[in-house]
Amino acid sequence: MSDLTTHDGKTAEEYLNEARTCYVDQKDYKRAAELADIALKLDPTILEGVIIGGRACMNLKKFEESYNFYKIGLKIDPNQPTIVKDLKELQRLILEDYEKLGGEELEKGYSALQLCGQDVYPGDDELLRNEYEIIEKKYKIEKPADTGRSLEIDETTRQKAAKAAMAAHNYMLMGKYSEAIDQFTKAIEMQPGNNILVRLRAEAYFINGQAVEALKDLWAIPKPQRTVDAWKLGGKILAQIDLPVSAEFWFRKSSKLSRMKDEEAMFWFQKVRVRRLYDPLTIEYGIHVDFTEYGRAVFAKESAKAGDILFLDKPILHTVARNVGVKLGTFIMNGLCPSRSEHTKQLYDIADNLGFVYNENGGRDEIWDGHFSPVILARIWGSIASMAIRLMKESGLDQPTVEHWATAKSPYRKFIAYGNSIASDRMPVMLKLFQDIFSNCGDGVKMEITPAEFNGRFYQATCNLQSFSGPITPYHVFLNNLSNTDPTDTRPFRMMTHLEEAPPTANFCGMFPIHACLNHSCLNNVEVCDGDDNGVPGVSVRAKRDIEAKEELFTTYIDTKMPRKLRRAWLYKSFNFWCHCQRCLFEGDDPDVCTHCKKKSEDGKKFPACGKCHKAWYCSVKCQKKAWSRGHKIICKTEHSKTVD
Ligand SMILES: C[S@@+](CC[C@H](N)C(=O)[O-])C[C@H]1O[C@@H](n2cnc3c(N)ncnc32)[C@H](O)[C@@H]1O
């Protein structure tokens, strides 16, 4: 044991003894955890400190803190039986706690629609002008009027118009759209300027397959008088005639006018946007990306056989995976040299020390709790800043414009960000460090890292990073670059001092635009493997079984060999959702609850388990047969994927 002491002169062993007394005799878990923490800071190899700290926090229901103790233990010995057992218990408690809190109720906080914004993309103004020109020239639709009012009409005409409108409505209900259009036309002729009737006729035209006529009607309604429904219908028509930027514009108007309450308009907006962003990326593959209740999702356009490569994906950004040659890989590839400033050096030190820093007592404090290297965030901001600076220089300016920043950030809009706690509150030191690093991006440019920016990027990385490996390591790239440099330039050779002797293994983690749209299922139909796209290392996504056209492609985010309870707990903890996949529906958690009818056994006895998978329990043969034919058969026969990082 280490003989390091704190300022009060006590050793790690003395703190551990006190922690043990607090835990065992006094049941003072708070104090026990504090003392175990101090002991471990003095000597991070004390296994008993890990266990006392971990268990004390479990008793206090401080699951995150408890996990942090065990993380230290895993570094001492990842197979230590008590730690493995305790971690299982921790998972059980997390799940129990989640269920007590209302389980699936919590999930209602998640809304893919709210997470995916509707901001205007850089360059869209011009695209919109082009599309409006097409509308006016190709479809011969006049520029929209900005004002308008209904004409005064006498009571008899008003009544006749109302009768025609009623007839039109009835025809609509009967599905007789041409007749409905005739009646609406009559009514509009009698009551010109009644924009409700014009909007209803547009709907009839649209359903009747006359999109351009429908658009003409909507165009004629002055902007201030267009309702939520009018804007929404216009969006649908514009999407159908393949004018996506205008369609987004109309759906955005509809959403705003409804104060973001009209979910249909918001949903349609995302569908149009997703097709606009992803169709060009998937054109050469038999897949496409669409928007669903779980946000973006990947679908098969055509059937595929087991083992087929469905698509290849290149990272828009990558770095060497955490704790494998981080120092080497990252500084080569992102231009953020550790020696550039004291702050970047600190960042690399934190990455090298797996998120810990040494405090004045010689102990270690964890200041970064991401499961990925913090350097990844620096890479994201680094790439945004360099793009903004390039655009600034191209425009002959000395500061990037708002438009430049927006363009530079646009590649990252493809990645969802969702987390259920505020990362910047948990990691204030890291926020400050990133602010310091990007207060000078070069060329006198400063990039603002607000807490919202930090949280957004942190959860983008949490939700979307994928590890992969490739034959070409950053080391090779670096050496190759060195051999191509000017022989009189001595800087590359000075950099050699940063290199390790042996080339590190090429384990990367990166953000892949199409791959990041794959949702999870514990009955995944695709598997992610290392891939190579024209010499660029990346991932290939293969069919795990035969896949039919239009099926959604699902990967797995976890080791699907785990029992359902643990799978759900981990998915909830790490990805914020409660899994309802087909497998989760046809497996159970507890042997004393019938997986099919949910009946609880009276005396707590176990019901017989499915003889093949042992992951479902039935109170009767009848229940077993029903479950088998409804879906258990498929999941029971499948060989499930092991861990996929
Ligand atoms: C890598 S992204 C997958 C694509 C995502 N749907 C999007 O719109 O970008 C991971 C996130 O998708 C959502 N997700 C993935 N699989 C899901 C599932 N089976 N049920 C609910 N949400 C899921 C979760 O919010 C998760 O954090």
The ligand as an SDF file (V2000), in Angstrom:
LIG
                    3D

 27 29  0  0  0  0  0  0  0  0999 V2000
  -27.2320    6.7450  -33.0730 C   0  0  0  0  0  0  0  0  0  0  0  0
  -28.7660    7.5300  -32.8330 S   0  0  0  0  0  0  0  0  0  0  0  0
  -29.8040    6.6480  -33.9410 C   0  0  0  0  0  0  0  0  0  0  0  0
  -30.5160    7.5410  -34.9150 C   0  0  0  0  0  0  0  0  0  0  0  0
  -31.5080    8.4960  -34.2910 C   0  0  0  0  0  0  0  0  0  0  0  0
  -32.8180    7.9260  -34.3520 N   0  0  0  0  0  0  0  0  0  0  0  0
  -31.4530    9.8730  -34.9590 C   0  0  0  0  0  0  0  0  0  0  0  0
  -32.4910   10.4630  -35.2100 O   0  0  0  0  0  0  0  0  0  0  0  0
  -30.3590   10.3750  -35.1890 O   0  0  0  0  0  0  0  0  0  0  0  0
  -29.1720    6.9090  -31.2390 C   0  0  0  0  0  0  0  0  0  0  0  0
  -30.4410    7.4990  -30.6620 C   0  0  0  0  0  0  0  0  0  0  0  0
  -31.6000    7.0420  -31.3980 O   0  0  0  0  0  0  0  0  0  0  0  0
  -32.6830    6.7510  -30.5090 C   0  0  0  0  0  0  0  0  0  0  0  0
  -32.9870    5.2960  -30.6220 N   0  0  0  0  0  0  0  0  0  0  0  0
  -32.2430    4.3570  -31.2190 C   0  0  0  0  0  0  0  0  0  0  0  0
  -32.8280    3.1490  -31.1590 N   0  0  0  0  0  0  0  0  0  0  0  0
  -33.9820    3.3150  -30.5060 C   0  0  0  0  0  0  0  0  0  0  0  0
  -35.0440    2.4410  -30.1130 C   0  0  0  0  0  0  0  0  0  0  0  0
  -35.0270    1.1420  -30.3800 N   0  0  0  0  0  0  0  0  0  0  0  0
  -36.0700    2.9680  -29.4120 N   0  0  0  0  0  0  0  0  0  0  0  0
  -36.1170    4.2990  -29.1190 C   0  0  0  0  0  0  0  0  0  0  0  0
  -35.1430    5.1840  -29.4610 N   0  0  0  0  0  0  0  0  0  0  0  0
  -34.0930    4.6980  -30.1480 C   0  0  0  0  0  0  0  0  0  0  0  0
  -32.1850    7.0950  -29.1120 C   0  0  0  0  0  0  0  0  0  0  0  0
  -32.5640    8.4160  -28.8280 O   0  0  0  0  0  0  0  0  0  0  0  0
  -30.6750    7.0210  -29.2570 C   0  0  0  0  0  0  0  0  0  0  0  0
  -29.9770    7.8290  -28.3190 O   0  0  0  0  0  0  0  0  0  0  0  0
  1  2  1  0
  2  3  1  0
  2 10  1  0
  3  4  1  0
  4  5  1  0
  5  6  1  0
  5  7  1  0
  7  8  2  0
  7  9  1  0
 10 11  1  0
 11 12  1  0
 11 26  1  0
 12 13  1  0
 13 14  1  0
 13 24  1  0
 14 15  1  0
 14 23  1  0
 15 16  2  0
 16 17  1  0
 17 18  1  0
 17 23  2  0
 18 19  1  0
 18 20  2  0
 20 21  1  0
 21 22  2  0
 22 23  1  0
 24 25  1  0
 24 26  1  0
 26 27  1  0
M  CHG  2   2   1   9  -1
M  END
$$$$
